Amino acid sequence: TLDGEKTLDQVIAFFDQYDNIDAIGIAAFGPIDIVPESKTYGYVLDTPKHGWSGYDFLGRMKAWRDIPYYWTTDVNGAGWAEFTTGAAKDVDNMVYLTVGTGVGAGIVSGGQLVSGYGHPEAGHIFLQKHPEDTYAGHCPFHGANCLEGLAAGPAIEERWGRKAVDLADCPEVWELEADYIAQALTGYVMTVSPEMIILGGGVMHQEQLFPLIRKKLKEYINGYIVTDELADMEHYVVPASLHDDQGIMGCLELARR
């Protein structure tokens, strides 16, 4: 990814091919300002990505063409696609968690994306570190205390010295990874009561994770919550269903709004 200005040059050059654009959905990496009343609405906030902190992404697009835009995070866009056209299309409440270069979640409650003073940063909830895990953590803000710092793709590579794709036959890698993800899912279950949890992102291509996560999630809940959904873990914690097109499909659905 280039810096903000150069990237938007390419985006605008692409859309300049079309005259009949009614609206555009934008699902951007965060953190971003999604509060319309804010002075920095539409901006990318502080980020380690070079040339993006403080960039007026939405302002640049509006200056190019004054049409309606739906502005949200990348995980919200992907989660909205799963909610409207994917695995969660038959529920009203769900969590979409992506585990890849970073970790983030799009949360839908009562049919609406969850937001407050900003968007959720559910990849940065604090976890209990495994006592035998000596890894210092990948997150520049929280080290080895948060989900992203412990379980994102770069954390796996740094901890074990190889990329996740090259560790498929190492059960100790996935037992640890499943433990951290299941801890996080337990927190989401207890706080937002989702009817379904969808897991996407590059790390979740390791399909051996799913039975491990379901087993550990059940252990962590430990019978405290009893529902039909939790009794059927195979249909409660599921893989993303849109073949890694969630972001694009979510933007299209958000533009329709």
Phi, psi and chi 1 to 4 in degrees:
 res  aa     phi    psi   chi1   chi2   chi3   chi4
   1 THR       -  127.7  -56.0      -      -      -
   2 LEU   -76.3 -175.3  -56.7  172.6      -      -
   3 ASP   -72.1  175.2   63.9   27.7      -      -
   4 GLY   -57.9  -49.7      -      -      -      -
   5 GLU   -64.8  -44.4 -160.3   66.9   10.0      -
   6 LYS   -68.7  -36.8  -69.6  174.3 -177.0  173.9
   7 THR   -65.4  -45.5  -60.1      -      -      -
   8 LEU   -66.8  -28.1  -92.2  -70.4      -      -
   9 ASP   -56.9  -43.7  -75.1  -14.9      -      -
  10 GLN   -70.5  -40.7  -65.9 -176.1    6.8      -
  11 VAL   -60.0  -47.7  169.7      -      -      -
  12 ILE   -67.1  -38.2  -72.9  168.6      -      -
  13 ALA   -60.8  -36.9      -      -      -      -
  14 PHE   -64.8  -50.6  172.5   81.1      -      -
  15 PHE   -73.0  -18.4  -76.4  113.9      -      -
  16 ASP   -63.0  -15.4  -91.7  -23.7      -      -
  17 GLN   -70.4  -14.1  -59.8  173.2   83.7      -
  18 TYR  -123.5  135.5  -52.9   98.5      -      -
  19 ASP   -98.3  -27.7  -64.9  -37.0      -      -
  20 ASN   -99.7   55.7   58.2  -22.3      -      -
  21 ILE   -98.5  119.7  -59.9  174.7      -      -
  22 ASP   -89.4  -33.7  -63.9  -43.3      -      -
  23 ALA  -164.0  158.6      -      -      -      -
  24 ILE  -133.8  135.0  -68.7  177.2      -      -
  25 GLY   -97.7  132.5      -      -      -      -
  26 ILE  -119.6  122.8  -57.7  173.0      -      -
  27 ALA  -118.8   99.6      -      -      -      -
  28 ALA  -105.3  151.6      -      -      -      -
  29 PHE   -61.4  150.6   64.2   83.5      -      -
  30 GLY  -110.5 -174.5      -      -      -      -
  31 PRO   -75.9  146.6   25.3  -31.4      -      -
  32 ILE  -131.6  162.2   60.5  176.0      -      -
  33 ASP   -93.5  114.8 -170.0  -23.8      -      -
  34 ILE  -110.6   10.9   63.2  167.5      -      -
  35 VAL   -94.1  110.6 -179.3      -      -      -
  36 PRO   -56.9  -29.8  -26.5   35.6      -      -
  37 GLU   -79.7   -9.9  -61.8   78.2   19.3      -
  38 SER   -75.4  149.3  171.2      -      -      -
  39 LYS   -66.4  -24.1  -68.0 -179.9 -179.6  178.6
  40 THR  -109.5   23.4   54.2      -      -      -
  41 TYR   -57.1  132.6  173.2   62.2      -      -
  42 GLY    90.0   -1.9      -      -      -      -
  43 TYR   -91.0  152.0  -78.4   63.7      -      -
  44 VAL   -82.8  130.9  178.2      -      -      -
  45 LEU   -88.2 -161.2  -57.2  176.9      -      -
  46 ASP   -62.0  126.3  -72.3  -20.4      -      -
  47 THR  -147.6  148.0  173.0      -      -      -
  48 PRO   -72.0   -9.0   21.8  -30.4      -      -
  49 LYS   -72.4  124.1  -68.1 -177.3  173.2   62.5
  50 HIS   -62.2  130.9  177.3   71.5      -      -
  51 GLY    80.9   14.2      -      -      -      -
  52 TRP  -117.0  -26.5  -76.5   93.5      -      -
  53 SER   -59.2  125.8  -68.8      -      -      -
  54 GLY    76.6   12.9      -      -      -      -
  55 TYR   -83.1  132.7 -177.0   69.8      -      -
  56 ASP   -85.9   77.1 -173.3    4.0      -      -
  57 PHE   -60.0  -55.2 -169.1  129.4      -      -
  58 LEU   -67.4  -36.4 -172.2   56.3      -      -
  59 GLY   -60.9  -40.2      -      -      -      -
  60 ARG   -63.8  -41.3  174.1   78.0 -167.7  -79.3
  61 MET   -66.5  -41.6  -66.1  -60.0  -65.9      -
  62 LYS   -65.8  -33.8  -72.7 -177.9  173.9  179.2
  63 ALA   -67.5  -30.3      -      -      -      -
  64 TRP   -73.5  -49.1  162.9   71.6      -      -
  65 ARG  -151.5  123.0 -162.9  172.3  -66.5 -175.5
  66 ASP   -86.8   80.7 -169.8   15.7      -      -
  67 ILE  -126.4  168.6   57.3  174.9      -      -
  68 PRO   -66.7  138.9  -21.6   33.2      -      -
  69 TYR  -127.3  139.4  -64.8   89.6      -      -
  70 TYR  -103.5  118.2 -163.4  107.9      -      -
  71 TRP  -112.1  117.2  166.8 -109.8      -      -
  72 THR  -154.5 -173.3 -168.3      -      -      -
  73 THR   -85.1  163.8   63.6      -      -      -
  74 ASP   -60.7  -42.4   46.4    6.5      -      -
  75 VAL   -72.5  -32.2  -73.8      -      -      -
  76 ASN   -63.4  -42.0  -86.6   -7.1      -      -
  77 GLY   -61.8  -47.1      -      -      -      -
  78 ALA   -64.8  -42.4      -      -      -      -
  79 GLY   -64.1  -37.8      -      -      -      -
  80 TRP   -64.5  -35.7 -168.4 -108.5      -      -
  81 ALA   -63.8  -44.9      -      -      -      -
  82 GLU   -64.6  -33.7  -70.2  -73.4   -6.9      -
  83 PHE   -72.5  -38.0  175.6   68.3      -      -
  84 THR   -90.9  -33.6   52.9      -      -      -
  85 THR  -132.6   -3.0   64.0      -      -      -
  86 GLY  -113.2 -141.5      -      -      -      -
  87 ALA   -63.2  -27.3      -      -      -      -
  88 ALA  -103.2   19.1      -      -      -      -
  89 LYS   -67.3  -14.4   63.3 -176.6  178.3 -178.1
  90 ASP  -104.6   11.8  -64.8  -36.3      -      -
  91 VAL  -123.0  168.4  -56.7      -      -      -
  92 ASP  -107.7  -12.0  -69.2  -37.0      -      -
  93 ASN  -139.9  124.6  -51.2  -81.2      -      -
  94 MET  -156.2  160.4   61.1  122.7 -123.6      -
  95 VAL  -120.3  127.7  170.9      -      -      -
  96 TYR  -108.5  117.3  170.1   83.0      -      -
  97 LEU  -112.3  127.8 -175.9   73.9      -      -
  98 THR  -108.5  132.1 -176.8      -      -      -
  99 VAL  -122.4  105.4 -174.3      -      -      -
 100 GLY  -150.7 -126.6      -      -      -      -
 101 THR   -58.4  -36.3  -55.3      -      -      -
 102 GLY  -129.3 -171.7      -      -      -      -
 103 VAL  -132.0  130.6 -179.7      -      -      -
 104 GLY  -153.0  167.7      -      -      -      -
 105 ALA  -139.5  139.7      -      -      -      -
 106 GLY  -104.5  124.6      -      -      -      -
 107 ILE  -117.2  127.1  -58.6  170.7      -      -
 108 VAL  -112.4  126.6  174.9      -      -      -
 109 SER  -130.7  126.5 -179.1      -      -      -
 110 GLY    60.4   30.4      -      -      -      -
 111 GLY    81.9    7.2      -      -      -      -
 112 GLN  -128.3  146.1  -59.7  -65.7  -36.4      -
 113 LEU   -64.8  134.8  -74.2  165.0      -      -
 114 VAL   -77.4  131.6  169.0      -      -      -
 115 SER  -154.2  164.1   64.2      -      -      -
 116 GLY  -144.7 -117.0      -      -      -      -
 117 TYR   -67.6  -11.7   62.7   79.5      -      -
 118 GLY  -169.6 -159.6      -      -      -      -
 119 HIS   -95.7  156.1   51.7   80.3      -      -
 120 PRO   -61.1  145.4  -22.3   33.1      -      -
 121 GLU  -118.9   63.6  -76.5  -72.1   -2.1      -
 122 ALA   -72.8   -8.1      -      -      -      -
 123 GLY   -79.7   -6.8      -      -      -      -
 124 HIS  -114.7   23.0  -69.8  -89.4      -      -
 125 ILE   -72.6  148.6   62.8  170.8      -      -
 126 PHE   -82.9  143.5  -82.7   38.6      -      -
 127 LEU  -124.6  166.1  -55.1  179.7      -      -
 128 GLN   -86.3  119.2  -71.6 -172.4  -18.0      -
 129 LYS   -72.4  138.8 -169.6  175.7 -179.9 -177.7
 130 HIS   -62.6  135.2 -167.4  -78.2      -      -
 131 PRO   -61.0  -23.5   16.3  -28.6      -      -
 132 GLU   -97.2    1.9  -64.6  179.9    8.2      -
 133 ASP   -90.2  111.4 -175.8    7.7      -      -
 134 THR   -97.3    3.2   59.4      -      -      -
 135 TYR   -64.3  137.8  174.5   56.4      -      -
 136 ALA   -79.1  -13.9      -      -      -      -
 137 GLY    99.2  148.7      -      -      -      -
 138 HIS   -99.1  -24.3  179.8   73.3      -      -
 139 CYS   -69.7  125.8  177.6      -      -      -
 140 PRO   -70.3  -14.6   23.5  -31.7      -      -
 141 PHE   -98.6  -36.4  -62.7   93.2      -      -
 142 HIS  -122.9    0.0  -52.5  125.8      -      -
 143 GLY    60.0 -123.6      -      -      -      -
 144 ALA  -102.2   27.4      -      -      -      -
 145 ASN  -100.5  -23.0  -68.9  -49.5      -      -
 146 CYS  -110.0  166.0   75.0      -      -      -
 147 LEU   -57.4  -48.2  174.7   61.2      -      -
 148 GLU   -62.5  -41.3 -179.3  169.1  -62.4      -
 149 GLY   -63.7  -27.8      -      -      -      -
 150 LEU   -99.6  -27.5  -71.5  167.4      -      -
 151 ALA  -126.9   -5.3      -      -      -      -
 152 ALA   -66.0  162.1      -      -      -      -
 153 GLY   -51.7  -48.1      -      -      -      -
 154 PRO   -61.7  -31.2  -25.5   35.5      -      -
 155 ALA   -66.4  -40.2      -      -      -      -
 156 ILE   -61.5  -47.0  -63.9  171.7      -      -
 157 GLU   -63.5  -42.9 -177.5  176.8   -6.9      -
 158 GLU   -69.1  -39.0  -70.7  169.4    5.8      -
 159 ARG   -67.3  -43.3 -179.9 -171.2  -74.7  109.6
 160 TRP  -104.6   -7.6  -59.5  101.2      -      -
 161 GLY    80.8    6.7      -      -      -      -
 162 ARG  -144.8  157.2  -72.7 -175.2  -75.8  163.2
 163 LYS   -66.7  153.5  -69.7 -175.9  179.7  -63.2
 164 ALA   -55.5  -39.0      -      -      -      -
 165 VAL   -63.6  -23.9   69.0      -      -      -
 166 ASP   -92.7    4.4  -61.7  -37.9      -      -
 167 LEU  -114.7   15.0  -66.3  162.9      -      -
 168 ALA   -56.4  -31.6      -      -      -      -
 169 ASP   -96.8   20.5  -63.2  -33.0      -      -
 170 CYS  -113.6   94.2  -58.8      -      -      -
 171 PRO   -60.1  -30.0   17.9  -29.6      -      -
 172 GLU   -64.8  -29.8   65.6  -84.0   13.6      -
 173 VAL   -63.8  -46.3  173.6      -      -      -
 174 TRP   -82.7  -26.3  -52.1  111.8      -      -
 175 GLU   -62.5  -45.1  -75.2  -76.7  -13.2      -
 176 LEU   -67.6  -45.3 -176.8   63.4      -      -
 177 GLU   -60.6  -44.2 -177.1   73.8    3.8      -
 178 ALA   -62.9  -36.9      -      -      -      -
 179 ASP   -61.8  -45.9 -176.8   80.5      -      -
 180 TYR   -67.3  -41.7  -71.5  140.8      -      -
 181 ILE   -65.7  -41.6  -66.3  172.8      -      -
 182 ALA   -64.7  -36.6      -      -      -      -
 183 GLN   -58.4  -45.9  -77.5 -169.3   52.1      -
 184 ALA   -64.0  -43.9      -      -      -      -
 185 LEU   -62.7  -34.7  -61.6 -169.1      -      -
 186 THR   -59.6  -42.1  -56.5      -      -      -
 187 GLY   -62.3  -41.6      -      -      -      -
 188 TYR   -67.3  -40.9  -52.6  147.2      -      -
 189 VAL   -58.8  -43.9  168.1      -      -      -
 190 MET   -72.5  -24.8  -61.2  -62.6 -179.5      -
 191 THR  -102.7  -38.7   52.0      -      -      -
 192 VAL  -117.5   -2.2  -62.3      -      -      -
 193 SER    49.4   54.2  -56.7      -      -      -
 194 PRO   -68.5  146.3   27.1  -34.4      -      -
 195 GLU   -80.7  -14.6  -63.9  167.5  -87.5      -
 196 MET  -158.5  146.1 -179.7  176.8  -75.1      -
 197 ILE  -121.1  127.0  -63.7  172.2      -      -
 198 ILE  -115.2  130.6  -58.5  169.4      -      -
 199 LEU  -113.0  122.5  -57.1  179.9      -      -
 200 GLY  -130.7 -171.6      -      -      -      -
 201 GLY    96.3  164.7      -      -      -      -
 202 GLY   -59.5  -38.9      -      -      -      -
 203 VAL   -63.2  -33.7  170.8      -      -      -
 204 MET   -76.0   -0.6  -61.2  -46.3  -55.9      -
 205 HIS   -68.8  -15.5  -69.3  162.5      -      -
 206 GLN   -79.2   87.5  -60.4  -68.0  -34.1      -
 207 GLU   -66.5  -16.9  -64.9 -178.5   -1.8      -
 208 GLN   -64.7  -13.9   68.4  -88.9   25.4      -
 209 LEU   -68.6  -32.9  -86.2  169.1      -      -
 210 PHE   -61.7  -50.5  -78.0   89.0      -      -
 211 PRO   -63.3  -33.0   16.6  -28.2      -      -
 212 LEU   -67.0  -43.7  -61.9  173.2      -      -
 213 ILE   -64.9  -44.5  -68.6  168.3      -      -
 214 ARG   -60.6  -42.9  -67.5  171.7 -175.6  134.9
 215 LYS   -63.1  -46.2  179.4  175.7 -178.8  -71.4
 216 LYS   -69.9  -36.2  -71.3  177.8  179.3  -69.1
 217 LEU   -61.2  -43.4  176.0   58.7      -      -
 218 LYS   -61.7  -40.3 -175.2  175.7 -179.2  179.5
 219 GLU   -65.2  -41.2  -69.6  172.4   -2.5      -
 220 TYR   -70.8  -36.8  -77.6  132.5      -      -
 221 ILE   -68.1  -36.6  -66.9  173.4      -      -
 222 ASN    56.4   38.1 -161.8   29.4      -      -
 223 GLY    77.9    2.8      -      -      -      -
 224 TYR   -67.9  -38.0 -178.6   69.7      -      -
 225 ILE  -114.8  130.2  -61.2  174.7      -      -
 226 VAL  -123.1  111.3  179.0      -      -      -
 227 THR  -139.3  163.4   68.6      -      -      -
 228 ASP   -61.8  -37.0  -69.6  -18.1      -      -
 229 GLU   -63.5  -47.6  -69.1   85.8   -1.9      -
 230 LEU   -70.5  -21.5  -69.0  172.8      -      -
 231 ALA   -74.7  -14.8      -      -      -      -
 232 ASP  -121.9   69.9 -175.0    8.2      -      -
 233 MET   -59.0  -31.6  -82.3  -71.5  176.8      -
 234 GLU   -64.6  -26.9  -77.2 -162.5   21.4      -
 235 HIS  -104.9    2.3  -66.3   97.2      -      -
 236 TYR   -97.8  -45.7 -174.6   66.2      -      -
 237 VAL  -108.0  109.0  177.6      -      -      -
 238 VAL  -131.0  157.9  -59.1      -      -      -
 239 PRO   -75.4  155.1   15.8  -17.9      -      -
 240 ALA   -56.5  145.7      -      -      -      -
 241 SER  -111.4   -0.5   64.3      -      -      -
 242 LEU  -110.8   23.5  -61.4  172.2      -      -
 243 HIS    58.1   41.1  -48.3  -68.4      -      -
 244 ASP    65.9   15.1  -69.8  -25.2      -      -
 245 ASP   -99.7   13.7  -72.8  -26.7      -      -
 246 GLN   -57.8  -42.4  -63.0   95.3  -52.1      -
 247 GLY   -62.3  -47.8      -      -      -      -
 248 ILE   -66.0  -44.5  -67.3  171.1      -      -
 249 MET   -67.2  -35.1  -66.4  174.5   71.9      -
 250 GLY   -65.5  -41.5      -      -      -      -
 251 CYS   -61.1  -41.1  -75.0      -      -      -
 252 LEU   -62.3  -43.7  -71.5  169.2      -      -
 253 GLU   -67.4  -37.3  -67.4  -60.4  -35.6      -
 254 LEU   -68.8  -36.0  -69.3  167.6      -      -
 255 ALA   -62.6  -35.1      -      -      -      -
 256 ARG   -63.3  -24.9  -69.8 -172.6 -142.8  -83.1
 257 ARG   -70.4      -  -61.1 -172.1   78.8 -169.3
